[in-house]
Amino acid sequence: MKPNKIQALRDMSFEELSKELESTRAKLFGLKCQQLVGGGTSNTHNIKDLRRKIARIFTVLTENKLKNKKSA
């Protein structure tokens, strides 16, 4: 994984991360629907990429939560 992918997420605020998570989940839902219908069989790697991006976002959100907990 490139370090700048996770670093870009770490530089985002909570609101930006929430919006990014929402849009990424919507894209994933769309791709899964396309796959079920049979129209998007060539984009199967995109599903994996989006799932990993969602996991990265959750990781950064958890890091921020723990960081705020320690400082309080």
ChimeraX attribute file (.defattr): number of C-alpha atoms within 10 A of each C-alpha:
attribute: neighborCount
match mode: 1-to-1
recipient: residues
	/A:1	5
	/A:2	6
	/A:3	7
	/A:4	9
	/A:5	11
	/A:6	15
	/A:7	11
	/A:8	9
	/A:9	19
	/A:10	18
	/A:11	11
	/A:12	13
	/A:13	11
	/A:14	15
	/A:15	9
	/A:16	12
	/A:17	18
	/A:18	15
	/A:19	11
	/A:20	17
	/A:21	19
	/A:22	13
	/A:23	13
	/A:24	17
	/A:25	16
	/A:26	13
	/A:27	15
	/A:28	19
	/A:29	14
	/A:30	14
	/A:31	20
	/A:32	18
	/A:33	13
	/A:34	14
	/A:35	16
	/A:36	11
	/A:37	10
	/A:38	10
	/A:39	11
	/A:40	14
	/A:41	13
	/A:42	9
	/A:43	13
	/A:44	12
	/A:45	9
	/A:46	14
	/A:47	17
	/A:48	11
	/A:49	12
	/A:50	19
	/A:51	13
	/A:52	12
	/A:53	19
	/A:54	17
	/A:55	13
	/A:56	17
	/A:57	19
	/A:58	15
	/A:59	15
	/A:60	19
	/A:61	18
	/A:62	12
	/A:63	13
	/A:64	15
	/A:65	12
	/A:66	12
	/A:67	11
	/A:68	10
	/A:69	9
	/A:70	8
	/A:71	6
	/A:72	6
